[in-house]
């Protein structure tokens, strides 16, 4: 089999890229339709029963066999050997000698007796049926993401999607299906597949992961082969084992132990991924974006650990459904709630108190989850600072999960987080800072038949920032961004070798780039507010070739538009030249962009896989901020438009993964190269606050990031931990600011970390972290 490597350079025209993409699709289709592979094999069978010979031929050639063991002589002893002989000829010599004829029907080698009733057998063999359903925690009925369903006889398997749904299609027959998930007992069931069936699988959690290693080789094999390049899944129990600042476990802060992710400084929630800027990271909470993930000026982040069911980080090879940012996607899924019994937890630390409660609304039909956190350190500061009025942060996360029917589920998620720092001045004015993140998600899952799964999501997310100069009278500077979208996505489980995904998303944004509010002034607008809309179509396919190759390809079409009511400044040599006014709903900017995706996975061995990927992504929402502070500062967001070009990135990644399931150890290494276009910089001493000509302060240029990263991780047993190392370079070239190429602020070449945990008892763990990282690049006048 020939392996075709495609490198799509960022400076090739998009017409050529589309032709190359079409060629990849064509090559994939050819492989899907080929017959018996035209390659040579060497085999040796001495007094081996025919049934075992068939199994070994399947493993050697990567082809599936279908037969009725009662219709062919499976007990016939075979004596045969050959060296470097064509597969077709090997089949002819073995099966003809045993009185068996073979034929390629669909994707299977069908075996039957010579002179058998061929039409009747073909009619039976060609029938295929689908078994599908949800995989859930047997105790709480929470859906499990990434659980494996596997048939050891055929070697075919699948993983449950982000909503716990799976679907696998097989020829009619009797099968043993095994199911597994990390930390759960392996399940097994014999299926008589003579019709389409629904099977909702309950996996029982293993109570103790201290005394012994609980690993499913089935699950590890499927995950390693199907996982994307530079993808990391963080489990909730791993977060709880991390060392905690002031007793506050923090999911996002735990990422500083992962290679390729570096935080701006100690105590800061700003982080960079593989040399990208901090606004190039997409953080999703049940599919809704969180724009400013910080509490207490960045010392903590807003995700309550008890609310997290799973978190997946993509540093390259973004799935086709994700876009909008250049460096990373962090997909956080919250708990659904226990459908069987009421349970809860509470904790009190040095900084805050938090509690969680979950239980059934109607047993086995619906459930809820609630979590709340509030800080109380402000009370201590008030004892020594009588002028302090408010100093706190809060988080609230809630979710409702409803089984409408066997094929319909409804999820509702609400999150709100707030920070407030207010104090009285000497003239009795109250001033300070206040910001909040709010998100709402409504999701509907529906199953069409047995193979088509749909997820329709409506979400809205809001970030609001206030700089109060007179809190009681409502005098403040305010910056705001709101996004509201409707998305519908479909996954079609064509067969075990093909999983097709397609969908559409439409939505709008509102931007207030920072205006001062004074009730005594009627015309208070100084910087134009902006309304934007985006429409996205996407589609892709995960295609398994010859059992050892997995190719994923996809394409996103992104159309971005800006609308009035707004006033737009035209610039000549970055100096204001003219102001254009647009009525409400009037379109003044629109641009369509393409984002191709391509990745390859090759199974080197049962638990080893090579990965290669190419991604092109676009970003139309930009953070306009030139602050050097590592802590929360005045943030302005603006969209692409006449004066700000969209940012682009082309990401190339090559990686290798190997696992030792019996020891619960994983090893990974990745090499990456990333080109960056239209990166945002600012002139020296630029003015960000109350500046109607803020776009004139911006300069744009190109950049690149490159490096490698590796990690060795032990996930279960009495001792757990990870050692990781990363080298990253990040360079920019903006001729209007500096003639030569120069290191970006986020250029942090070396990152080394060690994290460890040791279980003394099932409820007691000792943990320790070591992190080495250089400081930020800084340029001063």
Buried (B, 14 or more C-beta within 10 A) or exposed (E): EEEEEBEBEBEEEEEEBEEBBEEBBEBBEEBBEEEBBEEEBEBEBEEBBBBEBBBEBBEEBBBBBBBBBEBBBBEBEBEBEBEEBBBBEBBEEBBEEBEBBBEBBEBBBBBBBEEBEEEEBBEBBBEBBBBBBBBBBBBBBBBBBBBBBBBEBBBBBBBBBBBBBBBBBBBBBEBEBBBBBBBBBBBEEEBEBEEBBEBBBBBEBEEEBBEEBBBBBBBBBBBBBBBBBBBBBBBBBBBBBBBBBEEBBBBBBBBBBBBBBBBBBEBBBBBBBBBBBBBBBBBBBBBBBBBBBBBBBBBBBBBBBBBBBBBBBBBBBBBBBBBBBBBBBBBBBBBBBBBBEEEEEEBEBEBBEBBBBBBBEEEEEBBBBBBBBBBBBBEEEBEEEEEBBBBBBBBBBBBBBBBEEEBEBBBBBBBBBBBBBBBBEEEEBBBBBBBBBBBBBBBBBBBEEBBBBBBBBBBBBBBBBBBBBBBEEEBBBBBBBBBBBEBBBBBBBBBBBBBBBBBBBBBBBBBBBBBBBEEEEEEEEEBBBBBBBBBBBBBBBBBBBBBBBBBBBBBBBBBBBBBBBBBBBEBEEBEEEEEEEBEEEEEBBEBEBBBBBBBBBBBEEEBBBBBBBBBBBBBBBBBBBBEEBBBBBBBBBBBBBBBBBBBBBBBBBBBBBBBEBEEBBBBBBBBBBBBBBBBBBBBEEBEBBEBBBBBBBBBBBBBBBBBBBBBBBBBBBBEBBBBBBBBBBBBBBBEEBBEEEBBBBBBBBEBBBBBBBBBEEEEEBEBEBEBEBEEBEEEEE
